[in-house]
Amino acid sequence: MNKLQVSLVALSAALVVSACTGAATPAPTQDAALAPITDFGAVVAEGRLEPDRTALLSFQSGGQVAEILVSEGQTVKAGDVLAQLSNGESLAAQVAQAKQAVLDAQNAVKTLNESVDITRAQIEEQITATRKALERAERTLRNTSAPDIAYYEDQLKKAQDSYQTAVENAEITDIGDVGNSLQAAKDNLQTWTNALNDVNAELQKYPGADMVFAAAIGTFIKPADAQKNYDDAVEAVRVWELRYEQAQRGNAQTLKDLQEAVDDAQANLNGAKSPKDLDVEVAQAEVDLLTAQIADAELKLSKLANGPDPDQLALAEARVEAAQAQLAAAEAALTNSQIMAPIDGTVVEVAIKVGEMASPGARAITVAALDSWVVKTNNLTEIDVVRLEVGQAVEVVLDALPDTPLQGTIREISQTFTDNRGDVTYEVTVSLTEVEPRARWGMTAQVTVNP
């Protein structure tokens, strides 16, 4: 029986007792009515003390427990790894590889976007070079299919004239100048040979003289200077002899090259007079190939007008998406092999051991925020719940600490009910506004609300 029912029964009993006594009581008039009950007193309910935030953690995949990184009572931060399965290291390596693959794919897209101008310039340069090659190929085709005989005859005559001129006039190189220089060097060597002989003869007469007369040069000279000039003259003759030999070899090579040019011109003339079908087909194939290459390059260039090649960009972006999907899968697998703290708090329970097999979803570690507490009621009736509202002040007394009342406020009133042995009850969550260090999870509390 609830408080309202108790109050009504008591009131009815009082009226009955009053009616049965012999005391003279004036009869109520027909219009008299009972005063309405407007104060039902305080609302009192029982509840349990709980941390404000609690995380019951488990592995998302099964396997052998390799490492437990925390112990009961240890403080942890959100994101800390609390335990992991034996395959954690290999999964972490796969995550690292997947991250690198994502970076590589993203860099490929970046490079593709940044290299558009370079690629466009390269294609334009390729088109220019291919067009020049096409012009040469078209000339070859024309000359092969309908050769200009007069042109080849003219080329042969020019080659023959060049060769004949080289043979007759010896004007291919400056060998004449080289020969003159060589003769001058020899003449100079003879002069200093005679001068050195004069010096040596004078030294026979005047040993140790600083200056002696050299008749070959008609003046006095130091013996050391005469020797140096003689040595320089010998070296000059050697150098000019080498140059003269090189000039002669150059003459011979030039004549050989000119003869080869004559032979080539004669062969071209002979070929022009008797064109071969195969040569025409080859020349036409070369023209067709170069034309196709230009068309392909121009198509590629047009695709780059507004950015990278759409096909290449699509492939690069698809590679990024595939790498990101692989990374997500690797990270999910790693996450499933670990237990991570979702909140800041204290480890209040470790239900696993290293080496044992963990089942997916089985509770392994519990973390709670013990710096903030709530009380959840379990017997608040439907008569009382309508008198409460969120934000009301609440007094909480723990059964274990009856002399230490705590203050709080109603944070939440459940919208669903529980049938508690025939009574409809609602859960109300009360946030404590102060912390009692002696408080423990699960303590029984009395909640009092003065509406």
C-alpha positions as CSV (number, residue, x, y, z in Angstrom):
1,M,0.0,0.0,0.0
2,N,1.5,3.4,-1.0
3,K,1.6,6.6,1.1
4,L,-1.4,8.1,-0.5
5,Q,-3.5,5.0,0.2
6,V,-2.3,5.0,3.8
7,S,-3.2,8.6,4.3
8,L,-6.8,8.1,2.9
9,V,-7.3,5.0,5.1
10,A,-6.2,7.0,8.2
11,L,-8.5,9.8,7.3
12,S,-11.5,7.5,6.8
13,A,-10.9,5.8,10.1
14,A,-10.8,9.1,11.9
15,L,-14.2,10.1,10.5
16,V,-15.7,6.8,11.5
17,V,-14.4,7.1,15.0
18,S,-15.7,10.6,15.3
19,A,-19.2,9.6,14.1
20,C,-19.4,6.7,16.7
21,T,-18.5,8.7,19.8
22,G,-21.1,10.3,22.0
23,A,-19.7,13.7,21.7
24,A,-22.1,16.3,20.4
25,T,-20.9,17.1,17.0
26,P,-22.9,19.4,14.7
27,A,-24.1,17.6,11.7
28,P,-22.4,18.8,8.5
29,T,-24.4,20.7,6.1
30,Q,-25.2,19.1,2.8
31,D,-22.8,21.4,1.0
32,A,-19.7,20.8,3.3
33,A,-16.7,19.1,1.5
34,L,-13.4,17.7,2.7
35,A,-10.3,20.0,2.2
36,P,-8.1,18.7,-0.7
37,I,-4.7,17.0,0.2
38,T,-2.0,19.2,-1.2
39,D,1.1,18.0,0.6
40,F,2.1,14.4,0.6
41,G,5.5,15.0,2.3
42,A,9.0,14.1,1.0
43,V,9.6,11.5,-1.6
44,V,11.9,8.7,-0.4
45,A,13.4,5.9,-2.5
46,E,16.2,3.4,-2.3
47,G,19.0,3.1,-4.8
48,R,22.5,2.0,-5.6
49,L,25.7,4.0,-5.8
50,E,27.4,3.7,-9.2
51,P,30.2,5.5,-11.0
52,D,28.9,8.1,-13.4
53,R,30.7,6.5,-16.3
54,T,31.5,2.8,-16.6
55,A,33.0,0.7,-19.4
56,L,32.6,-3.1,-19.5
57,L,35.3,-4.0,-22.0
58,S,35.9,-7.2,-24.0
59,F,37.9,-8.4,-27.0
60,Q,36.0,-8.2,-30.3
61,S,37.9,-11.2,-31.7
62,G,39.0,-14.4,-30.1
63,G,42.5,-15.5,-29.4
64,Q,45.2,-16.1,-26.8
65,V,45.9,-13.2,-24.4
66,A,49.5,-12.1,-24.9
67,E,49.7,-9.1,-22.6
68,I,47.8,-7.3,-19.9
69,L,49.1,-3.8,-19.5
70,V,47.1,-2.7,-16.5
71,S,46.2,-3.9,-13.0
72,E,43.2,-3.3,-10.8
73,G,43.3,0.1,-9.2
74,Q,45.4,1.6,-12.0
75,T,44.4,5.0,-13.5
76,V,44.1,5.0,-17.3
77,K,43.4,7.6,-20.0
78,A,40.9,7.2,-22.9
79,G,42.8,5.5,-25.8
80,D,45.3,3.6,-23.6
81,V,45.8,0.0,-24.7
82,L,44.9,-2.2,-21.7
83,A,45.4,-5.7,-23.1
84,Q,46.1,-7.4,-26.4
85,L,46.1,-10.8,-28.1
86,S,49.1,-12.7,-29.4
87,N,48.6,-11.5,-33.0
88,G,48.8,-7.8,-32.1
89,E,52.3,-7.2,-33.3
90,S,51.7,-8.7,-36.8
91,L,48.5,-6.7,-37.0
92,A,50.3,-3.5,-36.0
93,A,52.8,-4.2,-38.7
94,Q,50.0,-4.6,-41.3
95,V,48.5,-1.3,-40.1
96,A,51.9,0.4,-40.6
97,Q,52.2,-1.0,-44.1
98,A,48.7,0.0,-45.0
99,K,49.4,3.6,-43.8
100,Q,52.4,3.7,-46.0
101,A,50.4,2.4,-48.9
102,V,47.8,5.2,-48.4
103,L,50.6,7.8,-48.3
104,D,52.1,6.4,-51.5
105,A,48.7,6.4,-53.3
106,Q,48.0,10.0,-52.1
107,N,51.4,11.1,-53.2
108,A,50.8,9.6,-56.6
109,V,47.6,11.7,-57.0
110,K,49.5,14.8,-55.8
111,T,52.3,14.1,-58.3
112,L,49.8,13.6,-61.1
113,N,48.2,16.9,-60.4
114,E,51.4,18.8,-60.0
115,S,53.0,17.2,-63.1
116,V,50.3,18.3,-65.6
117,D,52.3,21.2,-66.9
118,I,55.5,19.1,-67.3
119,T,53.6,16.3,-69.0
120,R,51.9,18.8,-71.4
121,A,55.3,20.3,-72.3
122,Q,56.7,16.9,-72.9
123,I,53.8,15.9,-75.1
124,E,54.1,19.1,-77.1
125,E,57.8,18.5,-77.6
126,Q,57.1,15.0,-78.7
127,I,54.5,16.2,-81.2
128,T,57.0,18.7,-82.7
129,A,59.7,16.1,-83.0
130,T,57.3,13.6,-84.5
131,R,56.0,16.1,-87.1
132,K,59.6,16.8,-88.2
133,A,60.1,13.0,-88.5
134,L,56.8,12.8,-90.5
135,E,58.0,15.5,-92.9
136,R,61.2,13.5,-93.6
137,A,59.2,10.3,-93.9
138,E,56.8,11.9,-96.4
139,R,59.8,13.2,-98.5
140,T,61.2,9.7,-98.4
141,L,57.9,8.3,-99.5
142,R,57.6,10.8,-102.4
143,N,61.2,10.2,-103.4
144,T,60.7,6.4,-103.2
145,S,57.4,6.2,-105.1
146,A,58.2,9.0,-107.7
147,P,61.9,9.9,-107.4
148,D,63.3,13.1,-108.8
149,I,66.0,11.7,-111.1
150,A,67.5,15.1,-111.9
151,Y,67.9,15.8,-108.1
152,Y,69.9,12.6,-107.6
153,E,72.0,13.3,-110.7
154,D,72.7,16.7,-109.3
155,Q,73.7,15.3,-106.0
156,L,76.1,12.8,-107.6
157,K,77.7,15.6,-109.7
158,K,78.2,17.7,-106.6
159,A,79.8,14.8,-104.8
160,Q,82.1,14.1,-107.7
161,D,83.1,17.7,-108.0
162,S,83.9,18.0,-104.3
163,Y,86.1,14.9,-104.5
164,Q,87.9,16.1,-107.7
165,T,88.6,19.5,-106.2
166,A,90.1,18.0,-103.1
167,V,92.4,15.8,-105.1
168,E,93.5,18.5,-107.5
169,N,93.8,21.6,-105.4
170,A,94.7,20.0,-102.0
171,E,92.6,22.6,-100.3
172,I,90.9,20.2,-97.9
173,T,93.0,21.3,-94.9
174,D,95.6,23.9,-94.1
175,I,98.5,21.4,-94.6
176,G,100.4,24.0,-96.4
177,D,100.4,26.4,-93.5
178,V,101.4,23.5,-91.2
179,G,104.3,22.6,-93.5
180,N,105.5,26.2,-93.5
181,S,105.4,26.3,-89.7
182,L,107.4,23.1,-89.5
183,Q,110.1,24.4,-91.9
184,A,110.3,27.6,-89.8
185,A,110.7,25.6,-86.7
186,K,113.5,23.6,-88.3
187,D,115.3,26.8,-89.5
188,N,115.1,28.2,-86.0
189,L,116.5,25.0,-84.6
190,Q,119.5,25.2,-87.0
191,T,120.1,28.8,-85.9
192,W,120.2,27.9,-82.2
193,T,122.3,24.8,-82.9
194,N,124.9,27.0,-84.5
195,A,124.6,29.6,-81.7
196,L,125.0,26.9,-79.1
197,N,128.1,25.6,-80.9
198,D,129.5,29.2,-81.0
199,V,128.9,29.5,-77.2
200,N,130.6,26.2,-76.4
201,A,133.6,27.2,-78.5
202,E,133.9,30.5,-76.7
203,L,133.7,28.8,-73.4
204,Q,136.7,26.7,-74.4
205,K,138.6,29.9,-74.7
206,Y,137.1,31.7,-71.7
207,P,136.0,29.1,-69.1
208,G,133.3,30.4,-66.7
209,A,132.5,33.5,-68.7
210,D,129.0,34.9,-67.9
211,M,128.5,36.3,-71.5
212,V,130.0,35.1,-74.7
213,F,129.7,36.1,-78.3
214,A,127.6,33.9,-80.7
215,A,128.4,34.6,-84.3
216,A,125.3,32.7,-85.5
217,I,123.0,35.3,-83.9
218,G,125.5,38.2,-84.0
219,T,125.3,39.2,-80.3
220,F,126.5,38.3,-76.8
221,I,124.4,35.8,-74.8
222,K,124.5,33.9,-71.5
223,P,125.4,30.2,-72.0
224,A,122.3,29.1,-70.1
225,D,120.0,31.2,-72.3
226,A,121.6,29.7,-75.4
227,Q,121.0,26.2,-74.1
228,K,117.3,27.0,-73.2
229,N,116.6,28.5,-76.6
230,Y,118.1,25.5,-78.3
231,D,115.9,23.1,-76.1
232,D,112.8,25.2,-77.0
233,A,113.6,25.0,-80.7
234,V,114.0,21.2,-80.5
235,E,110.5,20.9,-78.8
236,A,108.9,23.2,-81.4
237,V,110.2,21.1,-84.2
238,R,108.8,18.0,-82.5
239,V,105.3,19.6,-82.1
240,W,105.1,20.8,-85.7
241,E,106.2,17.4,-87.0
242,L,103.2,15.9,-85.1
243,R,100.8,18.5,-86.5
244,Y,102.1,17.9,-90.0
245,E,101.5,14.1,-89.7
246,Q,98.0,14.8,-88.4
247,A,97.2,17.1,-91.3
248,Q,98.4,14.4,-93.7
249,R,96.2,11.8,-92.0
250,G,93.3,14.3,-92.1
251,N,93.7,14.8,-95.8
252,A,93.5,11.1,-96.4
253,Q,90.4,10.7,-94.2
254,T,88.7,13.6,-96.0
255,L,89.4,12.1,-99.4
256,K,88.0,8.8,-98.1
257,D,84.8,10.5,-96.8
258,L,84.3,12.4,-100.1
259,Q,84.7,9.1,-102.0
260,E,82.0,7.5,-99.8
261,A,79.7,10.5,-100.5
262,V,80.2,9.9,-104.2
263,D,79.4,6.2,-103.8
264,D,76.3,7.0,-101.8
265,A,75.1,9.5,-104.3
266,Q,75.6,7.0,-107.1
267,A,73.7,4.3,-105.2
268,N,70.8,6.8,-104.6
269,L,70.7,7.6,-108.3
270,N,70.6,4.0,-109.2
271,G,67.9,3.3,-106.6
272,A,65.8,6.3,-107.9
273,K,65.9,4.9,-111.4
274,S,64.6,1.5,-110.3
275,P,62.3,2.0,-107.2
276,K,61.3,-1.2,-105.3
277,D,57.8,-1.9,-104.2
278,L,59.0,-3.1,-100.8
279,D,60.8,0.2,-100.3
280,V,57.6,2.1,-101.1
281,E,55.6,0.0,-98.6
282,V,58.1,0.5,-95.9
283,A,58.1,4.3,-96.5
284,Q,54.3,4.4,-96.5
285,A,54.3,2.3,-93.2
286,E,56.6,4.8,-91.6
287,V,54.4,7.7,-92.6
288,D,51.3,5.9,-91.2
289,L,53.0,5.1,-88.0
290,L,54.2,8.7,-87.4
291,T,50.7,10.1,-88.3
292,A,49.1,7.7,-85.7
293,Q,51.6,8.8,-83.1
294,I,50.8,12.4,-83.6
295,A,47.1,11.8,-83.4
296,D,47.6,9.8,-80.1
297,A,49.8,12.5,-78.6
298,E,47.3,15.3,-79.6
299,L,44.5,13.2,-77.9
300,K,46.5,12.9,-74.7
301,L,47.2,16.7,-74.9
302,S,43.5,17.5,-75.2
303,K,42.8,15.4,-72.1
304,L,45.3,17.5,-70.1
305,A,43.6,20.8,-71.1
306,N,41.6,20.9,-67.8
307,G,44.0,18.9,-65.6
308,P,45.5,15.4,-65.4
309,D,44.5,12.7,-67.7
310,P,41.0,11.6,-66.4
311,D,41.8,7.9,-66.8
312,Q,45.1,8.2,-65.0
313,L,43.6,10.3,-62.3
314,A,40.7,7.9,-61.8
315,L,43.1,5.0,-61.5
316,A,45.2,7.0,-59.0
317,E,42.2,7.9,-56.9
318,A,40.9,4.4,-57.0
319,R,44.3,3.3,-55.7
320,V,43.9,5.7,-52.8
321,E,40.4,4.4,-52.0
322,A,41.7,0.8,-52.1
323,A,44.6,1.7,-49.8
324,Q,42.3,3.4,-47.4
325,A,39.9,0.5,-47.4
326,Q,42.9,-1.9,-46.6
327,L,44.0,0.5,-43.9
328,A,40.6,0.5,-42.3
329,A,40.4,-3.3,-42.4
330,A,43.9,-3.5,-40.9
331,E,43.0,-1.0,-38.1
332,A,39.8,-2.8,-37.4
333,A,41.7,-6.1,-37.1
334,L,44.2,-4.4,-34.8
335,T,41.4,-2.8,-32.7
336,N,39.7,-6.2,-32.4
337,S,42.9,-7.7,-31.0
338,Q,43.2,-5.0,-28.3
339,I,41.2,-3.6,-25.5
340,M,41.4,0.1,-25.3
341,A,40.1,2.4,-22.6
342,P,37.2,4.5,-24.0
343,I,37.1,6.8,-21.0
344,D,39.4,8.3,-18.4
345,G,39.1,6.3,-15.2
346,T,40.3,3.5,-12.9
347,V,40.6,-0.2,-13.7
348,V,38.2,-1.8,-11.2
349,E,38.3,-5.4,-12.5
350,V,40.7,-7.5,-14.7
351,A,38.9,-10.8,-15.5
352,I,41.5,-12.3,-17.9
353,K,45.0,-13.8,-17.5
354,V,48.0,-13.9,-19.8
355,G,48.0,-17.1,-21.8
356,E,44.4,-18.0,-21.6
357,M,42.0,-18.0,-24.6
358,A,39.7,-15.0,-24.8
359,S,36.2,-15.3,-26.3
360,P,34.8,-12.5,-28.3
361,G,32.4,-10.3,-26.3
362,A,33.3,-11.9,-22.9
363,R,33.9,-9.3,-20.2
364,A,37.6,-8.9,-19.7
365,I,38.3,-5.5,-18.1
366,T,36.1,-3.0,-16.3
367,V,37.0,0.7,-16.2
368,A,35.0,3.2,-14.1
369,A,35.3,7.0,-13.5
370,L,35.4,7.1,-9.7
371,D,35.6,10.8,-9.5
372,S,31.9,11.3,-10.3
373,W,29.1,9.2,-8.8
374,V,25.4,8.7,-9.4
375,V,22.6,7.0,-7.5
376,K,20.0,5.0,-9.4
377,T,16.7,4.3,-7.7
378,N,15.0,0.9,-7.8
379,N,11.7,1.4,-6.0
380,L,10.3,4.8,-6.9
381,T,6.5,4.3,-7.5
382,E,4.3,5.8,-10.1
383,I,2.6,7.9,-7.4
384,D,5.9,9.5,-6.4
385,V,7.6,9.8,-9.8
386,V,5.0,12.4,-11.1
387,R,6.1,14.7,-8.2
388,L,9.7,14.8,-9.5
389,E,11.4,16.7,-12.2
390,V,14.9,17.0,-13.6
391,G,17.1,19.5,-11.8
392,Q,15.5,19.0,-8.3
393,A,17.8,19.0,-5.3
394,V,18.2,15.6,-3.6
395,E,19.7,14.4,-0.4
396,V,21.5,11.1,-0.5
397,V,22.4,9.1,2.6
398,L,24.5,5.9,2.2
399,D,23.6,3.1,4.5
400,A,27.3,2.6,5.2
401,L,27.7,6.3,6.1
402,P,24.5,7.4,7.8
403,D,26.1,10.5,9.4
404,T,27.4,11.9,6.1
405,P,24.5,13.1,3.9
406,L,25.5,14.0,0.4
407,Q,23.8,16.5,-2.0
408,G,22.8,15.9,-5.5
409,T,20.3,16.7,-8.3
410,I,18.0,14.7,-10.4
411,R,19.6,14.2,-13.8
412,E,17.3,11.8,-15.5
413,I,13.8,10.2,-15.0
414,S,13.3,7.0,-16.9
415,Q,10.5,6.9,-19.5
416,T,10.0,3.2,-19.1
417,F,8.9,1.3,-16.0
418,T,9.6,-2.0,-14.2
419,D,7.0,-4.3,-12.7
420,N,8.4,-4.8,-9.2
421,R,6.3,-7.4,-7.5
422,G,3.1,-5.8,-8.6
423,D,4.3,-2.2,-8.1
424,V,5.1,-0.1,-11.1
425,T,8.5,1.6,-10.5
426,Y,10.7,4.0,-12.3
427,E,14.4,4.5,-12.3
428,V,15.6,8.0,-11.4
429,T,19.3,8.9,-11.9
430,V,20.7,11.4,-9.3
431,S,24.1,13.1,-9.9
432,L,26.0,13.7,-6.7
433,T,27.5,17.2,-6.5
434,E,30.1,16.2,-4.0
435,V,32.5,13.2,-3.6
436,E,32.9,11.1,-0.5
437,P,36.3,9.3,-0.6
438,R,34.8,6.4,1.4
439,A,32.1,5.7,-1.1
440,R,32.2,2.4,-2.9
441,W,30.5,1.1,-6.0
442,G,27.2,-0.7,-5.1
443,M,26.5,0.8,-1.7
444,T,22.9,1.1,-0.8
445,A,21.6,4.7,-0.6
446,Q,18.4,6.4,0.5
447,V,17.3,9.2,-1.7
448,T,15.1,12.0,-0.3
449,V,13.4,14.6,-2.4
450,N,11.4,17.5,-0.9
451,P,9.1,18.5,-3.7
